[in-house]
Amino acid sequence: MQVQSVYIHIPFCKQICHYCNFVKYFYMETKADAFIDALIKEIDTAIPGRKNVFRTIYMGGGTPTALSMEQLQKLFQFLNEKFDLSSCEEFTIEINPGDIDTDKAKLLHGYGVNRISFGVQVMDDEMLEKIGRMHRVKDVYTTVDILTQSNFSNISLDLIYALPDQTVAHFEKTLKEALQFGLPHYSTYALQIEPKTVFYHKRRKGALHQPPEDDEVEMYQLLQENMKKQGVYQYEISNFAKPGYESKHNLTYWNNDYYFGFGAGAHGYLPGKRTANYKPLGTYMKEVSRSGSPVEHLEEITLQDRIEEELFLQLRKAEGINTEAFRERYGLSLDKLYQEELRQLTNDKLVTYHDGSYVLTNRGMLLGDRVFQQFLLLENFDQKIKEAKSQTV
């Protein structure tokens, strides 16, 4: 299995959102200039030659479009030489509403970007301010207009629900307004309070009021129902798409396939190992300058690691994990390897077996973490591997 995907992390933002724990820094022109030089060297060191062919490229952040036109031009000119962008099936870039104008949209389209992921989060100005977002609802409409006029048709909109003080009725209003755009893809996430964020510190002080769990469940069910009515189908726990618009790059992750990770704090998954780059911007750039490689952590991946990750990643997808595909990939019987776990999850109506695949039930999607934990740290792994092999034809 070859490496067919590339992730590029641009760690700059014009403002830091209260919930965000991604590697990010306030945008400063001089720092961004130096970072781009380092990023180019990192990619050039890891991937020699020109016009390399990759199936998907994803540029995330941070906010990549926080970069200036000149910085974007320099970066994309390099990428156009390093990769055969014309053969790239999916080239995604993340943007924020209000962070892109016609000129930037034209530049992106001209260099082969064919998918846009933009973070709306909620369709309410007061709530946007509470969560630390710079844009307002009117910017969402302006951004959609700019993108469609610039010939982008594959557009994904991000929403967050279970926000502080958010009611079910409030989320339903946001959801219906977002669906009015008729976009082909929506990513939706329940708010997670992560360490070292503004919301984390507020919660510790008792100043953050999250919706009750029952409301969060109702919001998720509303999400599923309304998406289905609009012909936008759930293909992963948090992702919905019209047929043919599923994110090919994100499916790389959920299929447990390989990808390069470039940029400060970026993670990669290569044959036999996972990589994690230095997060501090200065350290990242210093290491690139010294050796061309800013990898801080390199983790060797065992067979057990691969299989455990395979299970909890593939089960995130609506199509689940196919037992025959698992057998072909590992030469093992999934039913034998996880016999007890699968029986228990099936009895608890968290997982069901359908047409050769194990898939999450609706209840299983709501309790995904509980399901995934069943496949971690399997006891007597080596012995179970032997037994599973003996059951595999």
C-alpha positions as CSV (number, residue, x, y, z in Angstrom):
1,M,0.0,0.0,0.0
2,Q,1.6,3.2,-1.2
3,V,1.4,6.6,0.4
4,Q,-1.3,8.4,-1.6
5,S,-2.2,11.4,0.5
6,V,-0.6,14.6,1.9
7,Y,-1.6,16.7,4.8
8,I,-0.2,20.3,5.1
9,H,-0.7,22.3,8.3
10,I,-0.7,26.1,8.2
11,P,-0.6,27.1,11.8
12,F,-1.8,30.8,11.5
13,C,-5.0,32.4,12.6
14,K,-6.2,36.0,12.7
15,Q,-8.0,35.1,16.0
16,I,-7.9,32.2,18.4
17,C,-11.3,30.5,18.9
18,H,-12.3,29.6,22.5
19,Y,-12.6,25.9,21.8
20,C,-9.6,25.3,19.5
21,N,-6.7,23.1,20.6
22,F,-5.1,22.7,17.2
23,V,-1.5,24.0,16.7
24,K,-2.0,27.6,15.9
25,Y,-0.4,31.0,16.3
26,F,-1.5,34.6,15.7
27,Y,-0.7,35.6,12.1
28,M,2.4,37.8,11.7
29,E,3.7,38.4,8.2
30,T,7.4,37.9,9.0
31,K,6.8,34.7,10.9
32,A,4.6,33.4,8.1
33,D,7.3,34.2,5.6
34,A,9.8,32.2,7.6
35,F,7.4,29.3,8.1
36,I,6.6,29.0,4.4
37,D,10.4,28.7,3.6
38,A,10.7,26.0,6.2
39,L,7.6,24.2,5.0
40,I,8.9,24.1,1.5
41,K,12.2,22.7,2.6
42,E,10.5,20.1,4.8
43,I,8.4,18.8,1.8
44,D,11.3,19.0,-0.6
45,T,13.4,16.9,1.8
46,A,10.8,14.2,2.4
47,I,9.6,13.9,-1.2
48,P,12.3,14.3,-3.8
49,G,11.8,15.1,-7.5
50,R,9.0,17.0,-9.3
51,K,5.4,16.4,-10.4
52,N,4.9,13.6,-7.8
53,V,1.5,12.0,-8.0
54,F,-0.8,11.9,-5.0
55,R,-4.5,11.0,-4.8
56,T,-5.4,13.7,-2.2
57,I,-3.9,16.8,-0.7
58,Y,-5.4,18.5,2.3
59,M,-4.3,21.9,3.6
60,G,-5.6,22.7,7.1
61,G,-4.8,24.8,10.1
62,G,-5.1,27.2,11.6
63,T,-6.5,29.0,8.7
64,P,-4.5,28.6,5.5
65,T,-6.2,31.7,3.9
66,A,-4.9,33.8,6.7
67,L,-1.8,33.9,4.6
68,S,-1.4,36.9,2.2
69,M,-1.8,36.7,-1.5
70,E,2.0,36.8,-2.0
71,Q,2.5,34.0,0.6
72,L,-0.2,31.8,-1.0
73,Q,1.3,32.4,-4.4
74,K,4.8,31.4,-3.3
75,L,3.5,28.3,-1.5
76,F,1.2,27.1,-4.3
77,Q,3.8,27.7,-7.0
78,F,6.1,25.3,-5.1
79,L,3.3,22.8,-4.7
80,N,2.5,23.0,-8.4
81,E,6.1,22.1,-9.1
82,K,6.4,19.4,-6.5
83,F,3.1,17.7,-7.2
84,D,1.2,16.9,-10.3
85,L,-1.8,18.9,-9.2
86,S,-3.7,18.2,-12.4
87,S,-3.9,14.5,-11.5
88,C,-4.8,15.0,-7.9
89,E,-8.3,13.7,-7.4
90,E,-9.1,15.9,-4.4
91,F,-7.2,19.0,-3.2
92,T,-8.9,20.6,-0.2
93,I,-8.2,23.8,1.6
94,E,-9.7,25.0,4.9
95,I,-11.0,28.6,5.0
96,N,-12.9,30.9,7.3
97,P,-15.9,33.0,6.2
98,G,-14.7,36.5,5.6
99,D,-11.1,35.3,5.1
100,I,-11.3,34.9,1.4
101,D,-12.0,37.3,-1.4
102,T,-12.4,36.9,-5.2
103,D,-8.6,37.1,-5.8
104,K,-7.7,34.4,-3.3
105,A,-10.5,32.2,-4.6
106,K,-9.2,32.6,-8.2
107,L,-5.7,31.8,-7.1
108,L,-6.8,28.6,-5.3
109,H,-8.9,27.5,-8.2
110,G,-6.1,28.2,-10.7
111,Y,-3.7,25.9,-8.8
112,G,-6.1,23.0,-8.8
113,V,-7.8,23.3,-5.4
114,N,-11.2,21.6,-6.1
115,R,-12.7,21.3,-2.6
116,I,-13.3,23.9,0.1
117,S,-13.9,23.2,3.8
118,F,-15.1,26.3,5.7
119,G,-15.8,26.7,9.3
120,V,-19.1,28.3,9.9
121,Q,-19.8,26.6,13.3
122,V,-23.1,28.3,14.1
123,M,-25.5,30.7,12.2
124,D,-25.9,33.2,15.0
125,D,-23.9,36.4,15.5
126,E,-24.2,36.5,19.3
127,M,-23.1,32.8,19.6
128,L,-20.2,33.4,17.1
129,E,-18.9,36.1,19.4
130,K,-19.2,34.0,22.5
131,I,-17.1,31.2,20.9
132,G,-14.4,33.6,19.7
133,R,-15.1,33.6,16.0
134,M,-14.3,36.7,13.9
135,H,-16.9,36.2,11.2
136,R,-20.6,36.9,11.3
137,V,-23.5,35.3,9.5
138,K,-23.5,37.7,6.6
139,D,-19.9,36.7,5.9
140,V,-21.1,33.1,5.4
141,Y,-23.5,34.2,2.6
142,T,-20.8,36.4,1.0
143,T,-18.3,33.5,1.1
144,V,-20.7,31.0,-0.5
145,D,-21.3,33.6,-3.3
146,I,-17.6,34.1,-3.8
147,L,-16.9,30.4,-4.0
148,T,-19.8,29.6,-6.4
149,Q,-18.9,32.5,-8.6
150,S,-15.3,31.2,-8.7
151,N,-16.5,27.8,-10.0
152,F,-16.1,25.8,-6.7
153,S,-18.9,23.2,-6.5
154,N,-17.4,20.8,-3.9
155,I,-17.9,22.9,-0.8
156,S,-18.1,21.5,2.8
157,L,-19.6,23.5,5.7
158,D,-18.6,22.8,9.3
159,L,-21.0,23.1,12.3
160,I,-20.5,22.7,16.0
161,Y,-23.4,21.8,18.3
162,A,-23.8,21.5,22.1
163,L,-22.3,24.9,22.4
164,P,-22.4,26.8,25.8
165,D,-26.0,27.8,26.5
166,Q,-27.2,26.4,23.2
167,T,-30.8,24.9,23.2
168,V,-32.1,22.3,20.9
169,A,-34.3,24.9,19.2
170,H,-31.3,27.1,18.6
171,F,-29.3,24.3,17.0
172,E,-32.3,23.4,14.8
173,K,-32.5,26.9,13.5
174,T,-28.8,27.0,12.7
175,L,-29.0,23.6,11.0
176,K,-31.9,24.5,8.8
177,E,-30.3,27.8,7.8
178,A,-27.1,26.0,6.9
179,L,-28.9,23.4,4.9
180,Q,-30.6,26.2,2.8
181,F,-27.3,26.6,1.0
182,G,-27.8,23.2,-0.6
183,L,-24.1,22.4,-0.3
184,P,-22.9,18.8,-1.0
185,H,-21.1,18.2,2.2
186,Y,-21.5,19.0,5.9
187,S,-19.2,18.2,8.8
188,T,-20.8,18.4,12.2
189,Y,-19.2,18.0,15.7
190,A,-20.4,18.1,19.3
191,L,-18.3,20.6,21.2
192,Q,-15.4,18.9,23.0
193,I,-13.7,20.9,25.8
194,E,-10.0,20.4,25.3
195,P,-7.2,21.3,27.7
196,K,-5.4,24.7,27.2
197,T,-8.4,26.3,25.6
198,V,-10.4,29.3,26.8
199,F,-13.5,27.1,27.3
200,Y,-11.4,24.6,29.4
201,H,-10.4,27.4,31.8
202,K,-13.9,28.8,31.9
203,R,-15.3,25.3,32.8
204,R,-12.8,24.9,35.6
205,K,-14.0,28.2,37.1
206,G,-17.6,27.1,36.7
207,A,-18.3,29.8,34.2
208,L,-19.2,27.5,31.2
209,H,-22.7,26.2,31.0
210,Q,-23.0,23.3,28.5
211,P,-26.3,21.7,27.4
212,P,-27.4,18.6,29.2
213,E,-26.5,15.3,27.7
214,D,-30.1,14.6,26.6
215,D,-30.2,17.8,24.7
216,E,-26.9,16.8,22.9
217,V,-28.4,13.5,21.9
218,E,-31.6,15.3,20.6
219,M,-29.4,17.7,18.6
220,Y,-27.6,14.7,17.0
221,Q,-30.8,13.0,16.1
222,L,-32.1,16.3,14.6
223,L,-28.9,16.4,12.6
224,Q,-29.4,13.0,11.2
225,E,-33.1,13.5,10.4
226,N,-32.7,16.9,8.7
227,M,-29.6,15.8,6.6
228,K,-31.5,12.8,5.3
229,K,-34.5,14.9,4.3
230,Q,-32.2,17.1,2.3
231,G,-30.6,14.1,0.5
232,V,-27.3,14.6,2.3
233,Y,-26.4,11.1,3.6
234,Q,-24.4,10.2,6.7
235,Y,-21.3,8.3,5.7
236,E,-19.3,8.8,8.9
237,I,-20.3,9.6,12.5
238,S,-19.8,13.4,12.0
239,N,-19.9,13.7,8.2
240,F,-22.8,13.9,5.7
241,A,-22.6,14.2,1.9
242,K,-24.5,14.0,-1.3
243,P,-23.6,10.9,-3.3
244,G,-20.1,11.3,-4.8
245,Y,-19.1,14.2,-2.5
246,E,-17.7,12.2,0.4
247,S,-14.3,13.5,1.5
248,K,-11.7,11.3,-0.2
249,H,-8.9,12.7,2.0
250,N,-10.7,12.1,5.3
251,L,-11.6,8.6,4.1
252,T,-7.8,8.1,4.0
253,Y,-7.8,8.5,7.7
254,W,-10.9,6.3,8.4
255,N,-9.6,3.6,6.1
256,N,-6.3,3.6,8.0
257,D,-4.3,4.4,4.9
258,Y,-1.0,6.1,4.8
259,Y,-0.3,9.9,4.4
260,F,2.5,12.4,4.8
261,G,2.1,15.2,7.4
262,F,3.9,18.5,6.9
263,G,4.0,21.7,8.9
264,A,4.3,22.6,12.6
265,G,2.6,20.0,14.8
266,A,1.5,17.9,11.8
267,H,1.1,14.1,12.1
268,G,1.8,11.6,9.5
269,Y,1.2,7.8,9.0
270,L,3.8,6.0,6.9
271,P,4.5,2.3,6.5
272,G,5.3,0.9,9.9
273,K,5.4,4.2,11.8
274,R,3.5,7.4,12.9
275,T,5.3,10.7,12.9
276,A,4.6,13.9,14.9
277,N,6.3,17.2,14.1
278,Y,7.5,19.8,16.6
279,K,4.7,22.1,17.6
280,P,6.6,25.3,18.7
281,L,7.1,27.4,15.6
282,G,10.6,28.3,16.4
283,T,11.7,24.7,17.1
284,Y,9.9,23.5,14.0
285,M,11.8,26.0,11.8
286,K,15.1,25.4,13.6
287,E,14.9,21.6,13.0
288,V,14.0,22.0,9.4
289,S,16.9,24.3,8.9
290,R,19.2,21.8,10.7
291,S,18.2,18.6,9.1
292,G,15.2,19.1,6.8
293,S,13.1,17.0,9.1
294,P,11.2,18.4,12.1
295,V,9.9,15.1,13.4
296,E,9.8,15.1,17.2
297,H,8.2,11.8,17.8
298,L,8.4,8.6,15.7
299,E,6.2,5.7,16.9
300,E,6.7,2.2,15.5
301,I,3.4,0.6,14.6
302,T,2.9,-3.0,15.6
303,L,0.4,-5.4,14.1
304,Q,-1.8,-5.0,17.1
305,D,-1.7,-1.2,16.8
306,R,-2.7,-1.4,13.1
307,I,-5.6,-3.7,13.8
308,E,-6.9,-1.8,16.8
309,E,-6.8,1.5,14.8
310,E,-8.4,-0.2,11.8
311,L,-11.4,-1.2,13.9
312,F,-12.2,2.1,15.6
313,L,-11.4,4.1,12.5
314,Q,-13.4,2.1,10.0
315,L,-16.3,1.7,12.4
316,R,-16.7,5.5,12.3
317,K,-18.0,5.0,8.7
318,A,-21.6,4.2,8.0
319,E,-20.5,1.3,5.9
320,G,-18.5,-0.1,8.8
321,I,-15.8,-2.7,8.5
322,N,-16.1,-5.5,6.0
323,T,-15.0,-8.9,7.3
324,E,-13.7,-10.1,3.9
325,A,-11.7,-6.9,3.3
326,F,-10.2,-7.3,6.8
327,R,-9.3,-10.9,6.0
328,E,-7.6,-9.9,2.7
329,R,-5.6,-7.1,4.4
330,Y,-4.4,-9.0,7.5
331,G,-4.9,-12.7,6.7
332,L,-7.1,-13.0,9.8
333,S,-10.7,-13.8,10.8
334,L,-12.2,-10.7,12.4
335,D,-15.0,-12.7,13.9
336,K,-12.5,-15.0,15.6
337,L,-10.1,-12.3,16.7
338,Y,-12.8,-10.2,18.4
339,Q,-15.3,-12.9,19.0
340,E,-16.3,-11.9,22.6
341,E,-16.2,-8.2,21.9
342,L,-18.4,-8.4,18.8
343,R,-20.9,-10.7,20.5
344,Q,-21.2,-8.3,23.5
345,L,-21.5,-5.2,21.3
346,T,-24.1,-6.9,19.2
347,N,-26.1,-8.0,22.2
348,D,-26.0,-4.4,23.5
349,K,-27.3,-3.2,20.2
350,L,-24.3,-1.0,19.6
351,V,-23.1,-2.9,16.6
352,T,-25.0,-4.9,14.0
353,Y,-23.8,-7.3,11.2
354,H,-25.2,-6.6,7.8
355,D,-24.2,-7.8,4.3
356,G,-20.7,-8.9,5.4
357,S,-19.9,-5.9,7.5
358,Y,-20.1,-4.8,11.1
359,V,-21.6,-1.4,11.4
360,L,-22.6,0.9,14.3
361,T,-26.3,1.2,15.1
362,N,-27.8,4.6,15.8
363,R,-27.3,3.9,19.4
364,G,-23.7,2.9,18.7
365,M,-23.0,6.2,16.9
366,L,-24.2,8.1,20.0
367,L,-21.9,5.9,22.2
368,G,-19.0,5.6,19.8
369,D,-16.3,6.0,22.4
370,R,-17.7,3.1,24.4
371,V,-17.7,0.9,21.3
372,F,-14.2,1.8,20.2
373,Q,-12.7,1.1,23.7
374,Q,-13.8,-2.6,23.2
375,F,-11.1,-3.0,20.5
376,L,-8.2,-1.5,22.4
377,L,-5.6,-3.3,24.5
378,L,-6.9,-6.8,23.6
379,E,-5.5,-9.3,26.1
380,N,-3.6,-12.4,24.9
381,F,-3.2,-10.7,21.5
382,D,-0.6,-13.1,20.1
383,Q,-2.6,-16.2,21.1
384,K,-5.7,-14.7,19.6
385,I,-3.8,-13.9,16.4
386,K,-2.8,-17.6,16.1
387,E,-6.4,-18.7,16.7
388,A,-7.8,-16.2,14.2
389,K,-5.3,-17.4,11.6
390,S,-6.4,-21.0,12.1
391,Q,-10.0,-19.9,11.3
392,T,-9.0,-18.0,8.2
393,V,-9.3,-19.9,4.9
